[in-house]
Amino acid sequence: MPAQTVENQVNTRFGPSRRFCVAPMMDWTTTHYRYLARQLSRHALLYTEMVTTGALIHGDTSRFLRHDAAEYPLALQLGGSNPQELAHCAALAEQYGFDEVNLNVGCPSDRVQNNMIGACLMACPDKVAEGVRAMINATGLPVTVKHRIGIDGRESWEELCEFIEKVSEAGCRTFIVHARIAVLEGLSPKENRDIPPLKYDWVYRLKACYPHLEIIINGGIKTFDECRQHLEHTDGVMLGREAYHNPWLLAGVDTEFFGQPGPARSRHDALRAVLPFIQDELDRGVYLSHMSRHLMGLFHGQPGGRQFRRYISENAHKPGSGIEVIEQAMARVPEPDVSLVVPA
Ligand SMILES: Cc1cc2nc3c(=O)[nH]c(=O)nc-3n(C[C@H](O)[C@H](O)[C@H](O)COP(=O)(O)O)c2cc1C
């Protein structure tokens, strides 16, 4: 293909619905969490943890990209800024069956800043645009960007618009916007998820100014009521911590946002559906505690929920622990009689 054509390629593939997304979260949105999430909602778009281009290119690629087909629709999040490397990894995403490839321009950790990854790239819209263009040229998958509304020292509305315009001119049409700035000097990554104030109105304004772009809002969203309000101004919502700490929330997503019944009748049913996967993983040598920690939130706020968590905490790490630990923990929570539940 002549270089001119390649450079002007536009990312027209819309891909999966992003009306309701579960955020990428390092060490949290692992394949084991995602498998559970998928027992609760068929339609929520799930994101992997961030994987750096360096890890994918120089490390154990198959291990980093490993997922189960049951997890689809699934987006791979990349961290990086070198266009050739991003292009290579975007092609890998397609080869491995992901539904979308997303670039992280929101993570504020020092470790990633030193490698020009994450939120520090908000200061370099041309570099992000170059990386996105290279990714789009390397894959037919939708290429999306997750970013902040700014960073310290570059937090004006005009600078945010410059970022959006340059990256959209490179062909990106979906922006997932964490509605607060990242403070790169002086706040930890955790503080950067809580301290800078949320400015949802900026995200609404982006959608109003750029109606042709798909704008997904993220940051501090906890309830369906809040989601509904945001959906009046944006194309989709992305939930992180709430979806992890209270995964049962996802059981209402298909009905509420996609007009279809959800797959799970009860928390117990959902957990039982995960057990064969856990058994397969145990057979591969994965430790139970490595997986069970992602199940801890399932009975959040339920009678017996604390006993469920305590039983797992006290037993899952013991050598040779198997799925009987999960079954025993589940038996500590009274099971509702779902035959009495009349479908809405
Ligand atoms: C433990 C943890 C790890 C995270 N890792 C990532 C990551 O790998 N990539 C990313 O773009 N954001 C990451 N984030 C940020 C979330 O994707 C999200 O933007 C942030 O938590 C705000 O959404 P929330 O208020 O709904 O949690 C992480 C957040 C948490 C809590």
The ligand as an ORCA input file, in Angstrom:
! r2SCAN-3c Opt
* xyz 0 1
  C      -5.977     -1.298     41.241
  C      -6.154     -0.415     40.042
  C      -5.379     -0.613     38.915
  C      -5.542      0.184     37.783
  N      -4.838     -0.103     36.655
  C      -5.092      0.579     35.497
  C      -4.517      0.192     34.256
  O      -3.807     -0.809     34.156
  N      -4.812      0.944     33.165
  C      -5.634      2.047     33.226
  O      -5.891      2.688     32.194
  N      -6.207      2.414     34.385
  C      -5.976      1.701     35.506
  N      -6.628      2.028     36.658
  C      -7.585      3.157     36.639
  C      -8.996      2.658     36.291
  O      -9.034      2.107     35.006
  C     -10.006      3.817     36.381
  O      -9.665      4.780     35.426
  C     -10.023      4.477     37.756
  O     -10.036      3.509     38.794
  C     -11.244      5.399     37.893
  O     -12.445      4.668     37.744
  P     -13.317      4.185     39.020
  O     -13.509      5.399     39.885
  O     -14.597      3.671     38.436
  O     -12.510      3.143     39.739
  C      -6.484      1.246     37.795
  C      -7.269      1.437     38.938
  C      -7.122      0.626     40.042
  C      -8.016      0.830     41.251
*
